[in-house]
Amino acid sequence: MGPLPVPFVMRGAFTIVAYQRVNKRRQALRSVQRVILAVAGILGILILDGGLDARAEWYVAGYGGFSTGGDFSDVTMPRWGERLARQEFPQADEPLDSLGRGTLYQQFSTSDISLKNSAMYGGKVGYFFDNLKLPWLGVEAEVFTTTPKIKAQTVETSHQITYQPNDPDTASNCSLPIPPTNRCPDSVSNKSTLSLGESDLRVITFALNLIARYPHSIVQPYVGVGVGAFYFLSSGQIDGRQFVPGLNAQFGLKYLATQHWALFAEGKYNLAHVSTLDSTFGISGLYSIFHVAAGVAYHF
């Protein structure tokens, strides 16, 4: 049994319905929710355990690098698909008292949309709980930005449309080689390509991370995972802006050059789901990207 249709948007003349997609977007969102709960839970435990009275190892850091391998995957374009569906079945847009009026079910999906490599930079502040018997555990807040432009590219498209008239004709009439009216249920499946021009894109990430390190050593490997608030700002053919939650993960290596100064290099991975980003295509999908960065930290 295929996915069930759900209402997409109501326009006075008819209703466009998009199919539910039980896919990796839901899985990604559930993963983000689990991370949020885990971060909140651990922070609560630390506070209840007396973190406010304990000495902590504070640090601030600045870094720069580049973003690579970014894309939007599992892409749908509900606004673009809506327009094409109305062109395919114009009878669905007839007046309320017309026999041809009906409902459209549509889903317009594309192959992945690639993003350009770009520079990134940011800063962070954090601390480790030295006197809580948790010298390996820390919390940090960071903000960084990158500009992975949407490439000029041609994507493969798939458009599924089903038309259901409100007052369908008889089955015998609709089974004729050429039905005599437009009151017959119908469905089409179109595969094609779509050319996209280059569009500017800036992503600003605000993240709260849990950090685990190898403590009491000059060279300290570390890993981190946290929640992020991602601000997308695009202009050009794809023009829109949106705040969405997402996942921020990282791993790195820190070298303590002196008692206070340290050098570090790290990799970051971001995952977030955008929904109807722009007004032309309504791009929805999973944003995923990898960052490589290096920087300087000062430990108080």
C-alpha positions as CSV (number, residue, x, y, z in Angstrom):
1,M,0.0,0.0,0.0
2,G,1.5,3.4,-1.0
3,P,1.8,6.5,1.2
4,L,-1.5,8.2,2.0
5,P,-2.3,11.7,0.7
6,V,-2.5,14.6,3.1
7,P,-3.7,18.2,2.5
8,F,-1.0,20.5,1.1
9,V,-2.7,23.8,0.5
10,M,-6.2,25.1,0.0
11,R,-6.9,27.5,-2.8
12,G,-10.5,28.7,-3.4
13,A,-10.9,26.6,-6.6
14,F,-9.5,23.3,-5.5
15,T,-7.3,21.5,-2.9
16,I,-3.8,20.4,-3.7
17,V,-2.7,17.3,-1.7
18,A,0.9,16.1,-1.3
19,Y,1.7,12.6,-0.4
20,Q,3.2,11.8,3.0
21,R,6.8,10.6,2.7
22,V,7.9,8.2,5.4
23,N,11.6,8.6,4.8
24,K,14.9,9.8,6.2
25,R,13.5,13.3,6.9
26,R,11.4,11.9,9.7
27,Q,14.3,9.8,10.9
28,A,16.6,12.8,11.0
29,L,14.0,14.9,12.9
30,R,13.6,12.1,15.5
31,S,17.4,12.0,15.9
32,V,17.5,15.7,16.5
33,Q,14.8,15.4,19.1
34,R,16.7,12.7,20.9
35,V,19.9,14.8,20.9
36,I,17.9,17.8,22.4
37,L,16.6,15.6,25.2
38,A,20.0,14.1,25.9
39,V,21.7,17.5,26.0
40,A,19.0,19.0,28.3
41,G,19.1,15.9,30.6
42,I,22.9,16.0,31.0
43,L,22.9,19.8,31.6
44,G,20.2,19.3,34.3
45,I,22.3,16.6,36.0
46,L,25.4,18.8,36.0
47,I,23.5,21.7,37.6
48,L,21.9,19.5,40.2
49,D,25.2,18.0,41.0
50,G,26.6,21.4,42.2
51,G,28.1,22.7,39.0
52,L,27.5,26.3,40.0
53,D,29.8,26.0,43.0
54,A,32.5,24.0,41.4
55,R,35.7,25.3,39.7
56,A,35.5,24.8,35.9
57,E,38.1,25.1,33.2
58,W,36.8,27.9,31.0
59,Y,37.9,28.6,27.4
60,V,37.2,30.8,24.4
61,A,38.2,30.1,20.9
62,G,38.1,31.4,17.3
63,Y,38.4,29.3,14.2
64,G,38.2,29.3,10.4
65,G,38.1,26.8,7.6
66,F,36.0,25.6,4.7
67,S,32.7,23.8,4.1
68,T,32.6,20.9,1.6
69,G,30.3,18.2,0.3
70,G,27.1,20.1,1.0
71,D,23.8,19.3,-0.6
72,F,20.0,19.2,-0.2
73,S,18.9,15.6,-0.4
74,D,15.5,13.9,-0.5
75,V,14.2,17.1,-2.2
76,T,10.6,18.0,-2.9
77,M,9.3,21.1,-4.6
78,P,5.6,21.4,-3.5
79,R,5.0,24.9,-4.9
80,W,6.5,24.1,-8.3
81,G,4.6,20.8,-8.4
82,E,1.3,22.6,-7.5
83,R,1.7,24.9,-10.5
84,L,2.4,22.1,-12.9
85,A,-0.5,20.0,-11.5
86,R,-2.9,22.9,-12.2
87,Q,-1.6,23.1,-15.8
88,E,-2.0,19.4,-16.3
89,F,-5.6,19.3,-15.0
90,P,-7.1,22.8,-15.5
91,Q,-10.6,21.5,-15.0
92,A,-9.9,21.1,-11.3
93,D,-9.9,24.9,-11.1
94,E,-13.4,25.3,-12.5
95,P,-16.1,27.2,-10.6
96,L,-17.7,25.6,-7.6
97,D,-20.9,24.6,-9.5
98,S,-18.9,23.0,-12.4
99,L,-19.1,19.3,-12.9
100,G,-15.4,19.2,-13.7
101,R,-14.2,20.6,-10.4
102,G,-12.2,18.2,-8.4
103,T,-9.2,17.4,-6.2
104,L,-5.5,17.1,-7.2
105,Y,-3.0,14.9,-5.4
106,Q,0.6,15.7,-6.4
107,Q,4.2,15.1,-5.4
108,F,7.1,16.7,-7.2
109,S,10.5,15.4,-6.2
110,T,14.0,15.8,-7.6
111,S,17.5,14.5,-7.4
112,D,20.0,16.0,-4.9
113,I,20.7,19.7,-5.2
114,S,24.5,20.3,-4.8
115,L,26.1,23.2,-2.9
116,K,29.5,24.8,-3.6
117,N,32.5,24.6,-1.3
118,S,32.9,27.8,0.7
119,A,34.9,29.4,3.5
120,M,33.5,29.2,7.1
121,Y,34.4,30.9,10.4
122,G,33.1,31.2,13.9
123,G,33.8,31.3,17.6
124,K,32.9,29.4,20.8
125,V,33.0,29.5,24.6
126,G,32.9,26.6,26.9
127,Y,34.1,24.9,30.1
128,F,35.0,21.5,31.5
129,F,33.9,20.2,34.9
130,D,37.3,19.6,36.5
131,N,36.1,19.4,40.1
132,L,33.0,17.4,39.5
133,K,34.8,14.1,38.9
134,L,34.0,14.8,35.3
135,P,37.2,16.3,33.8
136,W,36.5,14.7,30.5
137,L,33.1,16.3,30.1
138,G,32.4,19.8,28.9
139,V,29.7,22.1,27.5
140,E,30.2,24.7,24.8
141,A,28.2,27.3,22.9
142,E,29.3,28.3,19.4
143,V,28.2,30.3,16.4
144,F,29.6,30.0,12.9
145,T,28.6,30.9,9.3
146,T,29.3,29.6,5.8
147,T,28.1,30.6,2.3
148,P,27.7,27.3,0.3
149,K,26.1,28.8,-2.9
150,I,23.5,26.6,-4.7
151,K,25.2,25.5,-7.9
152,A,23.9,26.1,-11.4
153,Q,22.8,22.5,-12.2
154,T,20.3,20.3,-13.9
155,V,18.3,18.0,-11.6
156,E,16.2,15.0,-12.5
157,T,12.5,15.3,-11.6
158,S,9.6,13.0,-10.9
159,H,6.0,14.3,-10.7
160,Q,3.1,12.1,-9.6
161,I,-0.4,13.6,-10.1
162,T,-3.8,12.2,-9.5
163,Y,-7.0,14.0,-10.4
164,Q,-10.3,13.0,-8.7
165,P,-13.4,14.9,-9.9
166,N,-16.0,15.7,-7.3
167,D,-18.8,14.4,-9.5
168,P,-17.2,11.6,-11.6
169,D,-18.7,10.3,-14.8
170,T,-19.9,6.7,-15.2
171,A,-17.3,3.9,-15.3
172,S,-18.4,2.9,-18.8
173,N,-17.8,6.4,-20.2
174,C,-14.5,6.7,-18.4
175,S,-13.3,3.3,-19.8
176,L,-13.7,4.5,-23.4
177,P,-10.5,5.1,-25.4
178,I,-11.3,8.8,-25.5
179,P,-13.6,9.7,-22.5
180,P,-16.3,12.2,-23.6
181,T,-15.9,14.5,-20.6
182,N,-13.3,15.8,-18.2
183,R,-15.1,14.2,-15.3
184,C,-13.1,11.0,-15.3
185,P,-10.5,10.2,-12.6
186,D,-7.0,10.3,-14.1
187,S,-3.3,10.1,-13.0
188,V,0.0,10.9,-14.7
189,S,3.6,10.2,-13.9
190,N,6.0,12.7,-15.5
191,K,9.8,12.3,-15.4
192,S,11.9,15.2,-16.7
193,T,14.8,17.6,-15.8
194,L,14.8,21.0,-14.3
195,S,17.6,23.6,-14.8
196,L,18.5,25.7,-11.7
197,G,20.6,28.9,-11.9
198,E,23.2,29.7,-9.2
199,S,21.7,31.2,-6.1
200,D,23.5,32.8,-3.1
201,L,23.1,30.9,0.2
202,R,24.3,31.8,3.7
203,V,23.8,29.5,6.7
204,I,24.4,30.8,10.2
205,T,24.5,28.1,12.9
206,F,24.0,28.6,16.7
207,A,24.9,25.4,18.5
208,L,25.0,24.1,22.1
209,N,27.3,21.0,22.4
210,L,28.3,18.4,24.9
211,I,32.1,17.7,24.6
212,A,34.0,14.6,25.7
213,R,37.8,14.8,25.7
214,Y,40.9,12.9,26.8
215,P,41.9,15.1,29.8
216,H,45.2,15.9,31.6
217,S,47.3,15.6,28.5
218,I,49.1,18.0,26.2
219,V,47.4,16.5,23.2
220,Q,43.7,16.1,23.7
221,P,41.4,14.3,21.2
222,Y,37.7,15.2,21.6
223,V,34.3,14.6,20.2
224,G,31.1,16.6,20.6
225,V,27.4,16.4,19.7
226,G,24.8,19.0,20.1
227,V,21.7,20.9,18.9
228,G,21.8,23.8,16.5
229,A,19.5,26.6,15.3
230,F,20.2,27.0,11.6
231,Y,19.3,30.3,9.8
232,F,19.1,29.9,6.0
233,L,19.2,33.0,3.8
234,S,19.1,32.6,0.1
235,S,18.8,35.0,-2.8
236,G,18.6,34.7,-6.6
237,Q,16.4,32.2,-8.4
238,I,15.9,30.5,-5.0
239,D,15.0,33.3,-2.7
240,G,13.9,32.8,0.9
241,R,14.9,32.7,4.6
242,Q,14.1,30.2,7.4
243,F,15.1,29.2,10.9
244,V,15.1,25.5,11.6
245,P,16.5,23.1,14.3
246,G,19.2,20.7,13.4
247,L,22.1,18.5,14.5
248,N,25.7,19.6,15.1
249,A,28.4,17.0,15.5
250,Q,32.2,17.4,15.7
251,F,35.5,15.6,16.4
252,G,39.0,17.2,16.8
253,L,42.4,17.3,18.3
254,K,43.7,20.0,20.6
255,Y,47.4,20.8,21.4
256,L,48.1,22.7,24.6
257,A,51.1,24.9,23.6
258,T,51.2,26.7,27.0
259,Q,49.2,26.7,30.2
260,H,46.6,28.9,28.6
261,W,47.0,28.8,24.8
262,A,46.0,25.9,22.6
263,L,45.8,25.1,18.9
264,F,43.1,22.8,17.6
265,A,41.8,21.3,14.3
266,E,38.3,19.8,14.0
267,G,35.7,18.4,11.6
268,K,32.1,19.3,11.9
269,Y,28.9,17.8,10.4
270,N,25.6,19.5,10.2
271,L,22.1,18.1,9.4
272,A,18.9,20.0,9.2
273,H,15.5,19.8,7.4
274,V,14.3,22.8,5.5
275,S,10.6,23.1,4.5
276,T,9.3,25.3,1.7
277,L,12.4,27.5,1.7
278,D,11.4,29.7,-1.2
279,S,8.2,30.9,-2.9
280,T,9.1,29.8,-6.4
281,F,9.9,26.1,-5.9
282,G,9.1,25.6,-2.2
283,I,12.3,23.6,-1.8
284,S,12.1,21.1,1.1
285,G,14.7,18.5,2.0
286,L,17.7,17.5,4.1
287,Y,20.6,20.0,4.4
288,S,23.8,18.1,5.1
289,I,27.4,19.5,5.0
290,F,30.9,18.8,6.4
291,H,33.2,21.5,7.7
292,V,37.0,21.4,8.3
293,A,38.3,24.1,10.7
294,A,41.4,25.1,12.7
295,G,41.8,27.7,15.4
296,V,43.2,29.1,18.6
297,A,41.8,28.7,22.1
298,Y,42.5,30.4,25.3
299,H,42.0,28.5,28.6
300,F,41.4,30.6,31.8
